[in-house]
Amino acid sequence: MKTAGGSPSSINRKLNKNMAKFYITTPIYYINAPPHIGHSYTNIAADTIARFKRTAGDDVYFLTGTDEHGQKIAKSAKEAGLSEQEFSDRMASKFIELWKALDVSYDDFIRTTEPRHIKAVQHALNIMRDNGDIYLGKYEGWYCTPCESFFMEGEGDNNLCPDCKRPLERISEENYFLKLSKYQDWLIEHIKANPDFIKPVSRYNEVLSFLVNNKLGDLCVSRPRSRLSWGIDIPFSKEHVAYVWFDALINYISAIGYASDEAKFNKYWPADIQLIGKDIIRHHAVYWPIMLKSLGLKLPKTIFAHGWWMINQAKMSKSRGNAVNPLDMANTYGLDVYRYFLLRDVPFGLDGNFSDEAIIKRYNSDLANDLGNLVHRTATMIEKYYAGKVPAERRLPESPLNTEIEKLNTEVDASISQADFSLALEKIWVIINQANKFIEDTKPWNLVKEKKREELECFILLLVKVIRTVALSLSAVMPQAAGKISSQFDADVIQKGTPLFPRIIS
């Protein structure tokens, strides 16, 4: 940005004619319960990255969706007095409505009950079987019905599920298995050779340690139809349906045309980043890459497992009765405030503690005192000193603040691309705080008294440049607020209006 006259709508960072593809995914969410903050956390993070990449000129494909098969869905549907499909339709709509309300700009919403997905799952099963990687065998071991997961001997403590802490069931049945063990050494070497494959580093170390210190058992990829009928038919067995986790993982390729649209699939695969919660890291960093290897497909570039939002140090979940409705938070504090808090308060890979007090503290400090104050006082000075009209453009003198502005977009892009949202926002707030200090140090009221016209114009133009740059940098995190700031400061005449973030008195 060479002058103060550039506007967010007219600037595309690193824009080029040859658009680079960028494929980003979230997990598909299990529909046995309504969405909560954890779901919104992942999708808001993915939405922020997708928006930044679009601004950069990339050809972005942002996928989310719902996971609709399995025992829990069949049980929930029965309890609701609905068929499995009716229940799935009803619950999937809740997620679609939430993403619309939270302004999540996804490009595709995949449902595992869709024909395109069913076709892809069956095609993948046939290929793996033809490759000799799927075989019929007998399973005897521990199974957690609520998690729909099998566990090796020793993984459960006192026969309790290591994830949900509920009793494991001992079962014995004939099923189809994927040869995970065949690919264990290959996966270890791939992870070692690609340090960015699993992030953050704590999850990288966790997965690598698990693989190095344990022998993988083969993965059961089916369920007997006699025990569960709500699933995708195994194409080579009338007696079985696909295991819900196998079915679910295929969504990342079924949505972009695997087995149906070769050109689209080749355009977008492999995924550039797949965002997940840390509780499903093994499925995505062990099962998923082995499934892809068996299919002869490339692996995603990065799998990023973020932390949990906790309440009083306990994981937020429906079963614990402490789940928070994201719509309630957005309605109470404002959509952009909610988005900002989730991405700013805790580094993305770590756990965070959620509370109304924490949101209010962040709101009053960062948004009301810092950003809101800068925007409002700058608009007030332009109205007071220049009747609301931005001074004519001129070359701005060199200053530390001007130098920092020129670097901001590059620094923010680098942080967002690494899913380091809190660092990106910290860099933006350094500029905001420097600008507020710049006002206090310059004392524009003295420039007016001393009739230093040129100095005052440069002062105002530099503040306008800061605000326009900040609005652009914030547009992915806080699209509505950034849009309001841009609308206010994008023209030659500025309307002061009301403060963007009035303080909350608690």
Secondary structure, DSSP 8 states (H G I E B T S, - for coil): --STT--GGG--TT--SS--EEEEEEEEEETTS---HHHHHHHHHHHHHHHHHHHTT-EEEEEEEEE--SHHHHHHHHHHTS-HHHHHHHHHHHHHHHHHHTT---SEEEETTSHHHHHHHHHHHHHHHHTT-EEEEEEEEEEETTTTEEE-TTSSBTTB-TTT--B-EEEEEEEEEE-SGGGHHHHHHHHHH-TTSEESHHHHHHHHHHHHHS----EE-EEETTT--SS-B-TT-TTEEE-HHHHHHTHHHHTTTTTT-HHHHHHH-S-SEEEEEGGGHHIIIIIHHHHHHHHT----S-EEEE--EEETTEE--TTTT----HHHHHHHH-HHHHHHHHHHSS-TTS-EE--HHHHHHHIIIIIIIIIIHHHHHHHHHHHHHHTTB----------HHHHHHHHHHHHHHHHHHTT-HHHHHHHHHHHHHHHHHHHHHH-HHHHHHTT-HHHHHHHHHHHHHHHHHHHHHHTTTSHHHHHHHHHHHSSSB----S-SS-----
